[in-house]
Amino acid sequence: MRESLRYNGSTMDAKLKSLLVRYRAAAERKERDLVRYQVEGEITRILVSTIDRYAEHLGEIVGTVSALVDAQRVSVMVRKGKFLEIAASCGIPQDAIELRSLVRIGSGIAGKVAETGEPIHAIDLTRDDGLKENAIGGPAFTSNSFICIPLAHEGEVVGVLNAANPTTGKSFTKADFAFLVKIAQKIAMFLKKSMAFEAMRTGKA
């Protein structure tokens, strides 16, 4: 049985937790980049081994992503018909989730990304009221950087990955963006597989 620990209210793989400890202790960029690469592999392993319980691990994934890109807020939104629904989040107050748990496709940052399939990397969110006020949490986003990446696999957008409020007080970097793109690709692939598995299990395929 895989050893696990509690993390942000969900069970976290011990190896993943160990990698996060290494990342926080890393003094050089090369070492941090190496840990990020290893985390990508570990997330893949977790998803592969739990395809039938995929949703259970979204919490630990967003928690991990939050730590690795120094983002106060991270969320995964899954497509439900004409809407996006928050499936997992880190750092977003519960009242904000309840207020805007559903976002119409085409509306706001996440909705537009889901509609077009094109990612958004806003360097200075505070200078664009249109972007800031349409983000989950609205004006509560006071940071200068925001990333929203489509969860796309085989030409289909099944959700989005959001990251906001860098804890460093700086903008998300190109390296942060590239890392999130890779994580989004993995989430999208396994999310679609999980949807197909569930459809077969329930006879809705």
C-alpha positions in Angstrom: 0.0 0.0 0.0 1.3 3.4 -0.9 2.4 5.5 2.1 0.4 8.7 2.4 0.1 11.8 4.6 -2.5 14.4 5.3 -2.1 17.6 3.3 -4.6 20.5 3.0 -7.4 18.3 4.0 -6.6 15.5 1.6 -4.3 12.5 1.5 -0.9 13.3 0.0 1.6 10.8 -1.4 4.7 10.7 0.9 7.1 10.9 -2.1 5.3 14.0 -3.4 5.5 15.6 0.0 9.3 14.8 0.2 9.8 16.5 -3.2 8.1 19.6 -1.9 10.4 19.7 1.1 13.4 19.4 -1.3 12.0 22.2 -3.5 11.6 24.6 -0.6 15.1 23.8 0.6 16.7 24.2 -2.9 19.0 27.2 -3.2 19.7 27.0 -6.9 17.4 27.3 -9.8 18.8 24.1 -11.5 17.9 22.1 -8.4 14.4 23.6 -8.3 13.9 22.8 -12.0 15.0 19.2 -11.4 12.5 18.8 -8.5 9.7 20.3 -10.7 10.5 17.6 -13.3 10.4 14.9 -10.7 7.1 16.2 -9.5 5.6 16.0 -13.0 6.6 12.3 -13.0 5.1 11.7 -9.6 1.8 13.3 -10.5 1.6 11.1 -13.5 2.3 8.0 -11.4 -0.4 9.0 -9.0 -3.0 9.6 -11.7 -2.1 6.4 -13.6 -2.5 4.3 -10.5 -5.8 5.9 -9.5 -7.7 6.5 -12.8 -10.9 5.2 -11.2 -10.6 7.6 -8.3 -9.1 10.5 -10.2 -11.1 13.3 -8.5 -9.8 12.3 -5.0 -6.3 13.5 -6.0 -7.2 16.9 -7.5 -6.8 18.5 -4.1 -3.2 17.3 -3.6 -2.4 18.2 -7.1 -3.5 21.8 -6.8 -1.8 22.0 -3.4 1.4 20.8 -5.0 1.1 23.3 -7.9 0.5 26.1 -5.5 3.7 25.4 -3.6 5.8 24.9 -6.7 4.8 28.2 -8.4 4.4 30.2 -5.2 0.7 30.9 -6.0 -1.7 31.8 -3.2 -4.6 30.6 -5.2 -4.8 27.6 -7.6 -7.9 25.9 -8.9 -9.0 23.2 -11.3 -12.3 23.8 -13.0 -14.1 21.0 -14.9 -16.5 21.5 -17.8 -20.1 20.6 -17.1 -22.1 21.2 -20.2 -22.1 25.0 -20.8 -20.4 25.8 -17.5 -17.1 25.3 -15.6 -17.3 24.0 -12.1 -14.6 24.3 -9.4 -13.5 20.7 -8.8 -10.5 21.5 -6.5 -8.9 24.6 -5.1 -6.2 25.9 -2.8 -6.3 29.3 -1.2 -9.8 30.3 -2.4 -12.2 31.2 0.5 -15.2 28.9 0.7 -17.6 31.8 0.4 -16.0 32.8 -2.9 -16.3 29.3 -4.2 -20.0 29.1 -3.2 -20.6 32.5 -4.8 -19.0 31.7 -8.1 -18.6 27.9 -8.2 -20.0 27.9 -11.8 -18.7 30.0 -14.7 -20.4 30.0 -18.0 -18.3 29.0 -21.0 -17.2 32.2 -22.8 -17.6 34.4 -19.6 -14.7 35.8 -17.6 -11.1 34.6 -17.9 -11.7 30.9 -17.3 -14.8 30.8 -19.5 -12.9 32.5 -22.4 -10.0 30.2 -22.1 -12.3 27.2 -22.1 -14.1 28.5 -25.1 -11.0 29.4 -27.2 -8.6 26.8 -25.9 -6.0 29.6 -25.7 -4.1 30.1 -22.4 -3.8 33.5 -20.7 -0.7 34.7 -18.8 -1.5 38.1 -17.4 1.6 39.9 -16.2 -0.3 42.7 -14.4 -3.8 41.7 -13.6 -4.4 44.8 -11.5 -4.0 47.1 -14.6 -6.8 45.3 -16.5 -10.1 45.7 -14.7 -11.8 43.5 -17.3 -9.6 40.6 -16.4 -9.5 41.2 -12.6 -13.2 41.5 -12.1 -14.0 38.4 -14.1 -11.6 36.2 -12.2 -12.9 33.8 -9.6 -13.0 35.9 -6.5 -13.4 39.2 -8.5 -11.7 42.3 -7.1 -10.2 40.2 -4.3 -7.4 39.4 -6.7 -4.9 42.1 -6.0 -1.8 40.4 -7.4 0.0 41.5 -10.5 -0.1 38.1 -12.3 -2.6 35.5 -13.3 -2.4 32.3 -15.4 -5.2 30.3 -16.9 -4.5 27.2 -19.0 -7.0 25.0 -20.8 -7.2 21.4 -19.9 -7.2 20.1 -23.4 -6.8 16.6 -24.8 -7.3 15.3 -28.3 -8.8 18.6 -29.3 -11.3 18.8 -26.5 -11.2 21.3 -23.7 -12.5 19.6 -20.5 -11.7 22.3 -18.0 -9.1 24.9 -17.0 -6.2 25.3 -14.5 -5.9 28.7 -12.8 -3.1 30.2 -10.7 -3.1 33.6 -9.1 -1.6 35.8 -6.4 2.1 35.0 -6.5 3.3 35.0 -2.9 6.6 36.5 -4.0 4.9 39.7 -4.9 6.3 39.4 -8.4 4.9 38.1 -11.7 4.7 34.4 -12.6 7.7 33.6 -14.8 7.9 32.0 -18.2 9.2 28.9 -16.4 6.1 28.9 -14.1 3.9 29.1 -17.2 5.7 26.3 -19.0 5.5 24.1 -15.9 1.7 24.7 -15.5 1.2 23.9 -19.2 2.8 20.5 -18.6 0.7 19.9 -15.5 -2.4 20.9 -17.3 -1.7 18.5 -20.1 -1.4 15.6 -17.6 -4.6 16.6 -15.8 -6.5 16.9 -19.0 -5.4 13.5 -20.3 -6.3 11.7 -17.1 -9.5 13.7 -16.6 -10.7 12.7 -20.0 -9.8 9.0 -19.3 -11.5 9.2 -16.0 -14.7 10.6 -17.7 -14.6 7.7 -20.2 -14.1 5.2 -17.4 -17.0 6.6 -15.4 -19.2 6.6 -18.5 -18.4 2.9 -19.1 -19.0 2.1 -15.5 -22.4 3.7 -15.5 -23.4 2.6 -18.9 -23.5 6.1 -20.4 -20.8 5.6 -22.9 
